Structures are given as C-alpha cells and as structure tokens.
Amino acid sequence: ELVIAACYEVHNVLRPGLEERSYRDALAHELELRGLKSRREQEFTVEYKGESLGTHRVDLIVEE
C-alpha cells in the first residue's frame, strides 16, 4: 500500500511527459520520505535451472 501510494503521489505531482529517470528519482525520494529504503539501477544475474542467462537491471528495488 505504501509503495502504490507513493507512485500515485509522484504521478499526481509530476504528471505525464518527463523522462523515465525523473519519475524513478522522484519515486525514490518519495519512498524515502515515507520511511522506505530503495536502491536504484541494480543489476543482478538471471539464472534458470543452473544456467546463467546474463544480467538484468531493474529501475528500483524497494525494501530488498
């Protein structure tokens, strides 16, 4: 609920039309204001049944 509420707040304040990173950075800030920890642009290895499929980068990880 807290994450979704933060997303709505960013959307309502910034409105459409900005670059994705602006929304990501605003959301990270909003989450911090609400007492939630987040990390931006995290890369991790994707594995399937013991086989490495390469790396993937996610925009934002909230509370691990």
mmJSON file of the N, C-alpha and C atoms, coordinates in Angstrom:
{"data_MODEL":{"atom_site":{
"group_PDB":["ATOM","ATOM","ATOM","ATOM","ATOM","ATOM","ATOM","ATOM","ATOM","ATOM","ATOM","ATOM","ATOM","ATOM","ATOM","ATOM","ATOM","ATOM","ATOM","ATOM","ATOM","ATOM","ATOM","ATOM","ATOM","ATOM","ATOM","ATOM","ATOM","ATOM","ATOM","ATOM","ATOM","ATOM","ATOM","ATOM","ATOM","ATOM","ATOM","ATOM","ATOM","ATOM","ATOM","ATOM","ATOM","ATOM","ATOM","ATOM","ATOM","ATOM","ATOM","ATOM","ATOM","ATOM","ATOM","ATOM","ATOM","ATOM","ATOM","ATOM","ATOM","ATOM","ATOM","ATOM","ATOM","ATOM","ATOM","ATOM","ATOM","ATOM","ATOM","ATOM","ATOM","ATOM","ATOM","ATOM","ATOM","ATOM","ATOM","ATOM","ATOM","ATOM","ATOM","ATOM","ATOM","ATOM","ATOM","ATOM","ATOM","ATOM","ATOM","ATOM","ATOM","ATOM","ATOM","ATOM","ATOM","ATOM","ATOM","ATOM","ATOM","ATOM","ATOM","ATOM","ATOM","ATOM","ATOM","ATOM","ATOM","ATOM","ATOM","ATOM","ATOM","ATOM","ATOM","ATOM","ATOM","ATOM","ATOM","ATOM","ATOM","ATOM","ATOM","ATOM","ATOM","ATOM","ATOM","ATOM","ATOM","ATOM","ATOM","ATOM","ATOM","ATOM","ATOM","ATOM","ATOM","ATOM","ATOM","ATOM","ATOM","ATOM","ATOM","ATOM","ATOM","ATOM","ATOM","ATOM","ATOM","ATOM","ATOM","ATOM","ATOM","ATOM","ATOM","ATOM","ATOM","ATOM","ATOM","ATOM","ATOM","ATOM","ATOM","ATOM","ATOM","ATOM","ATOM","ATOM","ATOM","ATOM","ATOM","ATOM","ATOM","ATOM","ATOM","ATOM","ATOM","ATOM","ATOM","ATOM","ATOM","ATOM","ATOM","ATOM","ATOM","ATOM","ATOM","ATOM","ATOM","ATOM","ATOM","ATOM"],
"id":[1,2,3,4,5,6,7,8,9,10,11,12,13,14,15,16,17,18,19,20,21,22,23,24,25,26,27,28,29,30,31,32,33,34,35,36,37,38,39,40,41,42,43,44,45,46,47,48,49,50,51,52,53,54,55,56,57,58,59,60,61,62,63,64,65,66,67,68,69,70,71,72,73,74,75,76,77,78,79,80,81,82,83,84,85,86,87,88,89,90,91,92,93,94,95,96,97,98,99,100,101,102,103,104,105,106,107,108,109,110,111,112,113,114,115,116,117,118,119,120,121,122,123,124,125,126,127,128,129,130,131,132,133,134,135,136,137,138,139,140,141,142,143,144,145,146,147,148,149,150,151,152,153,154,155,156,157,158,159,160,161,162,163,164,165,166,167,168,169,170,171,172,173,174,175,176,177,178,179,180,181,182,183,184,185,186,187,188,189,190,191,192],
"type_symbol":["N","C","C","N","C","C","N","C","C","N","C","C","N","C","C","N","C","C","N","C","C","N","C","C","N","C","C","N","C","C","N","C","C","N","C","C","N","C","C","N","C","C","N","C","C","N","C","C","N","C","C","N","C","C","N","C","C","N","C","C","N","C","C","N","C","C","N","C","C","N","C","C","N","C","C","N","C","C","N","C","C","N","C","C","N","C","C","N","C","C","N","C","C","N","C","C","N","C","C","N","C","C","N","C","C","N","C","C","N","C","C","N","C","C","N","C","C","N","C","C","N","C","C","N","C","C","N","C","C","N","C","C","N","C","C","N","C","C","N","C","C","N","C","C","N","C","C","N","C","C","N","C","C","N","C","C","N","C","C","N","C","C","N","C","C","N","C","C","N","C","C","N","C","C","N","C","C","N","C","C","N","C","C","N","C","C","N","C","C","N","C","C"],
"label_atom_id":["N","CA","C","N","CA","C","N","CA","C","N","CA","C","N","CA","C","N","CA","C","N","CA","C","N","CA","C","N","CA","C","N","CA","C","N","CA","C","N","CA","C","N","CA","C","N","CA","C","N","CA","C","N","CA","C","N","CA","C","N","CA","C","N","CA","C","N","CA","C","N","CA","C","N","CA","C","N","CA","C","N","CA","C","N","CA","C","N","CA","C","N","CA","C","N","CA","C","N","CA","C","N","CA","C","N","CA","C","N","CA","C","N","CA","C","N","CA","C","N","CA","C","N","CA","C","N","CA","C","N","CA","C","N","CA","C","N","CA","C","N","CA","C","N","CA","C","N","CA","C","N","CA","C","N","CA","C","N","CA","C","N","CA","C","N","CA","C","N","CA","C","N","CA","C","N","CA","C","N","CA","C","N","CA","C","N","CA","C","N","CA","C","N","CA","C","N","CA","C","N","CA","C","N","CA","C","N","CA","C","N","CA","C","N","CA","C","N","CA","C","N","CA","C"],
"label_alt_id":[null,null,null,null,null,null,null,null,null,null,null,null,null,null,null,null,null,null,null,null,null,null,null,null,null,null,null,null,null,null,null,null,null,null,null,null,null,null,null,null,null,null,null,null,null,null,null,null,null,null,null,null,null,null,null,null,null,null,null,null,null,null,null,null,null,null,null,null,null,null,null,null,null,null,null,null,null,null,null,null,null,null,null,null,null,null,null,null,null,null,null,null,null,null,null,null,null,null,null,null,null,null,null,null,null,null,null,null,null,null,null,null,null,null,null,null,null,null,null,null,null,null,null,null,null,null,null,null,null,null,null,null,null,null,null,null,null,null,null,null,null,null,null,null,null,null,null,null,null,null,null,null,null,null,null,null,null,null,null,null,null,null,null,null,null,null,null,null,null,null,null,null,null,null,null,null,null,null,null,null,null,null,null,null,null,null,null,null,null,null,null,null],
"label_comp_id":["GLU","GLU","GLU","LEU","LEU","LEU","VAL","VAL","VAL","ILE","ILE","ILE","ALA","ALA","ALA","ALA","ALA","ALA","CYS","CYS","CYS","TYR","TYR","TYR","GLU","GLU","GLU","VAL","VAL","VAL","HIS","HIS","HIS","ASN","ASN","ASN","VAL","VAL","VAL","LEU","LEU","LEU","ARG","ARG","ARG","PRO","PRO","PRO","GLY","GLY","GLY","LEU","LEU","LEU","GLU","GLU","GLU","GLU","GLU","GLU","ARG","ARG","ARG","SER","SER","SER","TYR","TYR","TYR","ARG","ARG","ARG","ASP","ASP","ASP","ALA","ALA","ALA","LEU","LEU","LEU","ALA","ALA","ALA","HIS","HIS","HIS","GLU","GLU","GLU","LEU","LEU","LEU","GLU","GLU","GLU","LEU","LEU","LEU","ARG","ARG","ARG","GLY","GLY","GLY","LEU","LEU","LEU","LYS","LYS","LYS","SER","SER","SER","ARG","ARG","ARG","ARG","ARG","ARG","GLU","GLU","GLU","GLN","GLN","GLN","GLU","GLU","GLU","PHE","PHE","PHE","THR","THR","THR","VAL","VAL","VAL","GLU","GLU","GLU","TYR","TYR","TYR","LYS","LYS","LYS","GLY","GLY","GLY","GLU","GLU","GLU","SER","SER","SER","LEU","LEU","LEU","GLY","GLY","GLY","THR","THR","THR","HIS","HIS","HIS","ARG","ARG","ARG","VAL","VAL","VAL","ASP","ASP","ASP","LEU","LEU","LEU","ILE","ILE","ILE","VAL","VAL","VAL","GLU","GLU","GLU","GLU","GLU","GLU"],
"label_asym_id":["A","A","A","A","A","A","A","A","A","A","A","A","A","A","A","A","A","A","A","A","A","A","A","A","A","A","A","A","A","A","A","A","A","A","A","A","A","A","A","A","A","A","A","A","A","A","A","A","A","A","A","A","A","A","A","A","A","A","A","A","A","A","A","A","A","A","A","A","A","A","A","A","A","A","A","A","A","A","A","A","A","A","A","A","A","A","A","A","A","A","A","A","A","A","A","A","A","A","A","A","A","A","A","A","A","A","A","A","A","A","A","A","A","A","A","A","A","A","A","A","A","A","A","A","A","A","A","A","A","A","A","A","A","A","A","A","A","A","A","A","A","A","A","A","A","A","A","A","A","A","A","A","A","A","A","A","A","A","A","A","A","A","A","A","A","A","A","A","A","A","A","A","A","A","A","A","A","A","A","A","A","A","A","A","A","A","A","A","A","A","A","A"],
"label_entity_id":["1","1","1","1","1","1","1","1","1","1","1","1","1","1","1","1","1","1","1","1","1","1","1","1","1","1","1","1","1","1","1","1","1","1","1","1","1","1","1","1","1","1","1","1","1","1","1","1","1","1","1","1","1","1","1","1","1","1","1","1","1","1","1","1","1","1","1","1","1","1","1","1","1","1","1","1","1","1","1","1","1","1","1","1","1","1","1","1","1","1","1","1","1","1","1","1","1","1","1","1","1","1","1","1","1","1","1","1","1","1","1","1","1","1","1","1","1","1","1","1","1","1","1","1","1","1","1","1","1","1","1","1","1","1","1","1","1","1","1","1","1","1","1","1","1","1","1","1","1","1","1","1","1","1","1","1","1","1","1","1","1","1","1","1","1","1","1","1","1","1","1","1","1","1","1","1","1","1","1","1","1","1","1","1","1","1","1","1","1","1","1","1"],
"label_seq_id":[1,1,1,2,2,2,3,3,3,4,4,4,5,5,5,6,6,6,7,7,7,8,8,8,9,9,9,10,10,10,11,11,11,12,12,12,13,13,13,14,14,14,15,15,15,16,16,16,17,17,17,18,18,18,19,19,19,20,20,20,21,21,21,22,22,22,23,23,23,24,24,24,25,25,25,26,26,26,27,27,27,28,28,28,29,29,29,30,30,30,31,31,31,32,32,32,33,33,33,34,34,34,35,35,35,36,36,36,37,37,37,38,38,38,39,39,39,40,40,40,41,41,41,42,42,42,43,43,43,44,44,44,45,45,45,46,46,46,47,47,47,48,48,48,49,49,49,50,50,50,51,51,51,52,52,52,53,53,53,54,54,54,55,55,55,56,56,56,57,57,57,58,58,58,59,59,59,60,60,60,61,61,61,62,62,62,63,63,63,64,64,64],
"pdbx_PDB_ins_code":[null,null,null,null,null,null,null,null,null,null,null,null,null,null,null,null,null,null,null,null,null,null,null,null,null,null,null,null,null,null,null,null,null,null,null,null,null,null,null,null,null,null,null,null,null,null,null,null,null,null,null,null,null,null,null,null,null,null,null,null,null,null,null,null,null,null,null,null,null,null,null,null,null,null,null,null,null,null,null,null,null,null,null,null,null,null,null,null,null,null,null,null,null,null,null,null,null,null,null,null,null,null,null,null,null,null,null,null,null,null,null,null,null,null,null,null,null,null,null,null,null,null,null,null,null,null,null,null,null,null,null,null,null,null,null,null,null,null,null,null,null,null,null,null,null,null,null,null,null,null,null,null,null,null,null,null,null,null,null,null,null,null,null,null,null,null,null,null,null,null,null,null,null,null,null,null,null,null,null,null,null,null,null,null,null,null,null,null,null,null,null,null],
"Cartn_x":[0.814,0.0,0.858,1.951,2.814,3.487,3.925,4.601,3.618,2.446,1.44,1.034,0.854,0.504,1.608,2.858,3.979,3.981,3.677,3.598,2.515,1.361,0.277,0.669,1.354,1.776,2.716,3.69,4.621,3.864,2.966,2.176,1.341,0.704,-0.155,0.628,1.835,2.642,3.348,3.987,4.792,3.993,2.903,2.084,2.906,2.292,2.996,3.933,4.915,5.731,7.215,7.643,9.062,9.764,11.085,11.85,11.669,11.803,11.587,12.45,13.695,14.581,14.093,13.386,12.838,11.799,10.957,9.949,10.607,11.629,12.345,12.977,13.643,14.302,13.291,12.187,11.135,10.514,10.304,9.73,10.689,11.97,12.945,12.907,12.787,12.702,11.405,10.306,9.01,9.008,9.603,9.698,10.52,11.607,12.438,11.636,10.85,10.017,9.021,8.624,7.662,8.342,9.657,10.389,10.754,10.702,11.045,12.41,13.196,14.507,14.379,15.15,15.16,16.562,16.807,18.064,17.719,18.474,18.221,19.199,18.741,19.583,20.442,19.8,20.516,20.59,21.767,21.994,22.151,21.569,21.716,21.742,22.277,22.383,21.095,20.606,19.406,19.872,19.389,19.724,18.459,18.58,17.462,18.01,17.576,17.982,19.491,20.22,21.669,22.384,21.654,22.237,22.127,23.243,23.222,22.661,21.645,21.028,21.507,22.477,23.004,22.544,22.735,22.382,21.133,20.496,19.292,19.398,18.948,18.988,17.562,17.276,15.962,16.066,14.998,14.995,15.084,14.304,14.189,13.832,14.542,14.219,13.822,12.672,12.153,12.229,12.849,12.92,13.412,14.407,15.001,13.964],
"Cartn_y":[-1.198,0.0,1.263,1.241,2.42,2.729,1.695,1.891,2.418,1.832,2.276,3.722,4.073,5.45,6.41,6.001,6.851,7.029,5.975,6.066,7.05,6.957,7.885,9.321,9.53,10.88,11.461,10.683,11.147,11.453,10.575,10.793,12.069,12.271,13.447,14.755,14.714,15.937,16.229,15.221,15.455,15.404,14.632,14.473,13.81,13.479,12.812,13.76,13.171,13.93,14.013,13.542,13.604,12.306,12.332,11.115,10.149,8.877,7.832,8.037,8.452,8.602,9.668,10.681,11.709,11.105,10.237,9.573,8.612,7.886,6.966,7.71,8.816,9.587,10.216,10.701,11.279,10.201,9.013,7.922,7.492,7.409,7.056,8.074,9.336,10.393,10.27,10.041,9.906,8.7,7.61,6.426,6.732,7.469,7.859,8.722,9.65,10.5,9.677,8.541,7.661,6.588,6.693,5.777,4.441,4.349,3.106,3.231,2.163,2.142,1.645,2.25,1.782,1.932,1.145,1.226,1.367,2.208,2.46,1.699,1.355,0.766,-0.388,-1.392,-2.554,-3.635,-4.211,-5.255,-6.598,-7.642,-8.963,-10.006,-11.167,-12.253,-13.069,-13.363,-14.191,-15.616,-16.555,-17.957,-18.778,-19.792,-20.718,-22.131,-22.893,-24.289,-24.451,-23.61,-23.705,-23.029,-22.491,-21.831,-20.319,-19.628,-18.172,-17.612,-16.771,-16.169,-14.742,-14.316,-12.969,-12.087,-10.816,-9.87,-9.079,-8.569,-7.759,-6.582,-5.425,-4.241,-3.789,-3.577,-3.092,-1.622,-0.881,0.556,0.829,0.094,0.406,-0.848,-1.077,-2.161,-1.501,-1.888,-1.295,-2.312,-1.909,-2.749,-4.163,-4.256,-5.546,-6.437],
"Cartn_z":[0.0,0.0,0.0,0.776,0.856,-0.481,-1.171,-2.455,-3.498,-3.549,-4.522,-4.242,-2.979,-2.625,-3.039,-2.878,-3.295,-4.81,-5.541,-7.003,-7.439,-6.827,-7.152,-6.843,-5.744,-5.379,-6.433,-6.86,-7.896,-9.18,-9.567,-10.783,-10.687,-9.554,-9.384,-9.361,-8.842,-8.76,-10.084,-10.686,-11.892,-13.192,-13.195,-14.406,-15.522,-16.64,-17.742,-18.498,-19.181,-20.109,-19.809,-18.646,-18.312,-18.687,-18.637,-18.885,-17.72,-18.013,-17.014,-15.77,-15.961,-14.802,-13.835,-14.338,-13.45,-12.513,-13.042,-12.217,-11.231,-11.696,-10.82,-9.649,-9.945,-8.894,-7.944,-8.485,-7.638,-6.758,-7.32,-6.536,-5.428,-5.72,-4.69,-3.552,-3.898,-2.882,-2.078,-2.762,-2.088,-1.149,-1.577,-0.721,0.527,0.347,1.493,2.47,1.93,2.776,3.589,3.045,3.713,4.567,4.701,5.571,4.958,3.631,2.947,2.279,2.342,1.708,0.277,-0.62,-2.006,-2.587,-3.627,-4.369,-5.836,-6.541,-7.958,-8.839,-10.041,-11.086,-10.574,-10.025,-9.509,-10.575,-10.714,-11.697,-10.985,-11.566,-10.997,-12.108,-11.783,-12.749,-12.742,-13.91,-14.048,-14.357,-13.568,-13.784,-13.963,-14.789,-14.998,-14.964,-13.968,-13.814,-13.949,-13.232,-13.209,-14.364,-15.32,-16.482,-16.328,-16.483,-16.416,-17.72,-17.617,-18.8,-19.021,-18.226,-18.36,-17.215,-17.39,-16.334,-16.709,-15.693,-15.86,-14.902,-15.336,-14.491,-14.197,-12.924,-12.538,-12.129,-12.354,-12.049,-10.557,-9.794,-8.369,-7.575,-6.494,-5.564,-4.26,-3.729,-2.502,-1.371,-0.265,0.936,0.617,-0.229,-0.629,-1.246],
"occupancy":[1.0,1.0,1.0,1.0,1.0,1.0,1.0,1.0,1.0,1.0,1.0,1.0,1.0,1.0,1.0,1.0,1.0,1.0,1.0,1.0,1.0,1.0,1.0,1.0,1.0,1.0,1.0,1.0,1.0,1.0,1.0,1.0,1.0,1.0,1.0,1.0,1.0,1.0,1.0,1.0,1.0,1.0,1.0,1.0,1.0,1.0,1.0,1.0,1.0,1.0,1.0,1.0,1.0,1.0,1.0,1.0,1.0,1.0,1.0,1.0,1.0,1.0,1.0,1.0,1.0,1.0,1.0,1.0,1.0,1.0,1.0,1.0,1.0,1.0,1.0,1.0,1.0,1.0,1.0,1.0,1.0,1.0,1.0,1.0,1.0,1.0,1.0,1.0,1.0,1.0,1.0,1.0,1.0,1.0,1.0,1.0,1.0,1.0,1.0,1.0,1.0,1.0,1.0,1.0,1.0,1.0,1.0,1.0,1.0,1.0,1.0,1.0,1.0,1.0,1.0,1.0,1.0,1.0,1.0,1.0,1.0,1.0,1.0,1.0,1.0,1.0,1.0,1.0,1.0,1.0,1.0,1.0,1.0,1.0,1.0,1.0,1.0,1.0,1.0,1.0,1.0,1.0,1.0,1.0,1.0,1.0,1.0,1.0,1.0,1.0,1.0,1.0,1.0,1.0,1.0,1.0,1.0,1.0,1.0,1.0,1.0,1.0,1.0,1.0,1.0,1.0,1.0,1.0,1.0,1.0,1.0,1.0,1.0,1.0,1.0,1.0,1.0,1.0,1.0,1.0,1.0,1.0,1.0,1.0,1.0,1.0,1.0,1.0,1.0,1.0,1.0,1.0],
"B_iso_or_equiv":[0.0,0.0,0.0,0.0,0.0,0.0,0.0,0.0,0.0,0.0,0.0,0.0,0.0,0.0,0.0,0.0,0.0,0.0,0.0,0.0,0.0,0.0,0.0,0.0,0.0,0.0,0.0,0.0,0.0,0.0,0.0,0.0,0.0,0.0,0.0,0.0,0.0,0.0,0.0,0.0,0.0,0.0,0.0,0.0,0.0,0.0,0.0,0.0,0.0,0.0,0.0,0.0,0.0,0.0,0.0,0.0,0.0,0.0,0.0,0.0,0.0,0.0,0.0,0.0,0.0,0.0,0.0,0.0,0.0,0.0,0.0,0.0,0.0,0.0,0.0,0.0,0.0,0.0,0.0,0.0,0.0,0.0,0.0,0.0,0.0,0.0,0.0,0.0,0.0,0.0,0.0,0.0,0.0,0.0,0.0,0.0,0.0,0.0,0.0,0.0,0.0,0.0,0.0,0.0,0.0,0.0,0.0,0.0,0.0,0.0,0.0,0.0,0.0,0.0,0.0,0.0,0.0,0.0,0.0,0.0,0.0,0.0,0.0,0.0,0.0,0.0,0.0,0.0,0.0,0.0,0.0,0.0,0.0,0.0,0.0,0.0,0.0,0.0,0.0,0.0,0.0,0.0,0.0,0.0,0.0,0.0,0.0,0.0,0.0,0.0,0.0,0.0,0.0,0.0,0.0,0.0,0.0,0.0,0.0,0.0,0.0,0.0,0.0,0.0,0.0,0.0,0.0,0.0,0.0,0.0,0.0,0.0,0.0,0.0,0.0,0.0,0.0,0.0,0.0,0.0,0.0,0.0,0.0,0.0,0.0,0.0,0.0,0.0,0.0,0.0,0.0,0.0],
"pdbx_formal_charge":[null,null,null,null,null,null,null,null,null,null,null,null,null,null,null,null,null,null,null,null,null,null,null,null,null,null,null,null,null,null,null,null,null,null,null,null,null,null,null,null,null,null,null,null,null,null,null,null,null,null,null,null,null,null,null,null,null,null,null,null,null,null,null,null,null,null,null,null,null,null,null,null,null,null,null,null,null,null,null,null,null,null,null,null,null,null,null,null,null,null,null,null,null,null,null,null,null,null,null,null,null,null,null,null,null,null,null,null,null,null,null,null,null,null,null,null,null,null,null,null,null,null,null,null,null,null,null,null,null,null,null,null,null,null,null,null,null,null,null,null,null,null,null,null,null,null,null,null,null,null,null,null,null,null,null,null,null,null,null,null,null,null,null,null,null,null,null,null,null,null,null,null,null,null,null,null,null,null,null,null,null,null,null,null,null,null,null,null,null,null,null,null],
"auth_seq_id":[1,1,1,2,2,2,3,3,3,4,4,4,5,5,5,6,6,6,7,7,7,8,8,8,9,9,9,10,10,10,11,11,11,12,12,12,13,13,13,14,14,14,15,15,15,16,16,16,17,17,17,18,18,18,19,19,19,20,20,20,21,21,21,22,22,22,23,23,23,24,24,24,25,25,25,26,26,26,27,27,27,28,28,28,29,29,29,30,30,30,31,31,31,32,32,32,33,33,33,34,34,34,35,35,35,36,36,36,37,37,37,38,38,38,39,39,39,40,40,40,41,41,41,42,42,42,43,43,43,44,44,44,45,45,45,46,46,46,47,47,47,48,48,48,49,49,49,50,50,50,51,51,51,52,52,52,53,53,53,54,54,54,55,55,55,56,56,56,57,57,57,58,58,58,59,59,59,60,60,60,61,61,61,62,62,62,63,63,63,64,64,64],
"auth_comp_id":["GLU","GLU","GLU","LEU","LEU","LEU","VAL","VAL","VAL","ILE","ILE","ILE","ALA","ALA","ALA","ALA","ALA","ALA","CYS","CYS","CYS","TYR","TYR","TYR","GLU","GLU","GLU","VAL","VAL","VAL","HIS","HIS","HIS","ASN","ASN","ASN","VAL","VAL","VAL","LEU","LEU","LEU","ARG","ARG","ARG","PRO","PRO","PRO","GLY","GLY","GLY","LEU","LEU","LEU","GLU","GLU","GLU","GLU","GLU","GLU","ARG","ARG","ARG","SER","SER","SER","TYR","TYR","TYR","ARG","ARG","ARG","ASP","ASP","ASP","ALA","ALA","ALA","LEU","LEU","LEU","ALA","ALA","ALA","HIS","HIS","HIS","GLU","GLU","GLU","LEU","LEU","LEU","GLU","GLU","GLU","LEU","LEU","LEU","ARG","ARG","ARG","GLY","GLY","GLY","LEU","LEU","LEU","LYS","LYS","LYS","SER","SER","SER","ARG","ARG","ARG","ARG","ARG","ARG","GLU","GLU","GLU","GLN","GLN","GLN","GLU","GLU","GLU","PHE","PHE","PHE","THR","THR","THR","VAL","VAL","VAL","GLU","GLU","GLU","TYR","TYR","TYR","LYS","LYS","LYS","GLY","GLY","GLY","GLU","GLU","GLU","SER","SER","SER","LEU","LEU","LEU","GLY","GLY","GLY","THR","THR","THR","HIS","HIS","HIS","ARG","ARG","ARG","VAL","VAL","VAL","ASP","ASP","ASP","LEU","LEU","LEU","ILE","ILE","ILE","VAL","VAL","VAL","GLU","GLU","GLU","GLU","GLU","GLU"],
"auth_asym_id":["A","A","A","A","A","A","A","A","A","A","A","A","A","A","A","A","A","A","A","A","A","A","A","A","A","A","A","A","A","A","A","A","A","A","A","A","A","A","A","A","A","A","A","A","A","A","A","A","A","A","A","A","A","A","A","A","A","A","A","A","A","A","A","A","A","A","A","A","A","A","A","A","A","A","A","A","A","A","A","A","A","A","A","A","A","A","A","A","A","A","A","A","A","A","A","A","A","A","A","A","A","A","A","A","A","A","A","A","A","A","A","A","A","A","A","A","A","A","A","A","A","A","A","A","A","A","A","A","A","A","A","A","A","A","A","A","A","A","A","A","A","A","A","A","A","A","A","A","A","A","A","A","A","A","A","A","A","A","A","A","A","A","A","A","A","A","A","A","A","A","A","A","A","A","A","A","A","A","A","A","A","A","A","A","A","A","A","A","A","A","A","A"],
"auth_atom_id":["N","CA","C","N","CA","C","N","CA","C","N","CA","C","N","CA","C","N","CA","C","N","CA","C","N","CA","C","N","CA","C","N","CA","C","N","CA","C","N","CA","C","N","CA","C","N","CA","C","N","CA","C","N","CA","C","N","CA","C","N","CA","C","N","CA","C","N","CA","C","N","CA","C","N","CA","C","N","CA","C","N","CA","C","N","CA","C","N","CA","C","N","CA","C","N","CA","C","N","CA","C","N","CA","C","N","CA","C","N","CA","C","N","CA","C","N","CA","C","N","CA","C","N","CA","C","N","CA","C","N","CA","C","N","CA","C","N","CA","C","N","CA","C","N","CA","C","N","CA","C","N","CA","C","N","CA","C","N","CA","C","N","CA","C","N","CA","C","N","CA","C","N","CA","C","N","CA","C","N","CA","C","N","CA","C","N","CA","C","N","CA","C","N","CA","C","N","CA","C","N","CA","C","N","CA","C","N","CA","C","N","CA","C","N","CA","C","N","CA","C","N","CA","C"],
"pdbx_PDB_model_num":[1,1,1,1,1,1,1,1,1,1,1,1,1,1,1,1,1,1,1,1,1,1,1,1,1,1,1,1,1,1,1,1,1,1,1,1,1,1,1,1,1,1,1,1,1,1,1,1,1,1,1,1,1,1,1,1,1,1,1,1,1,1,1,1,1,1,1,1,1,1,1,1,1,1,1,1,1,1,1,1,1,1,1,1,1,1,1,1,1,1,1,1,1,1,1,1,1,1,1,1,1,1,1,1,1,1,1,1,1,1,1,1,1,1,1,1,1,1,1,1,1,1,1,1,1,1,1,1,1,1,1,1,1,1,1,1,1,1,1,1,1,1,1,1,1,1,1,1,1,1,1,1,1,1,1,1,1,1,1,1,1,1,1,1,1,1,1,1,1,1,1,1,1,1,1,1,1,1,1,1,1,1,1,1,1,1,1,1,1,1,1,1]
}}}
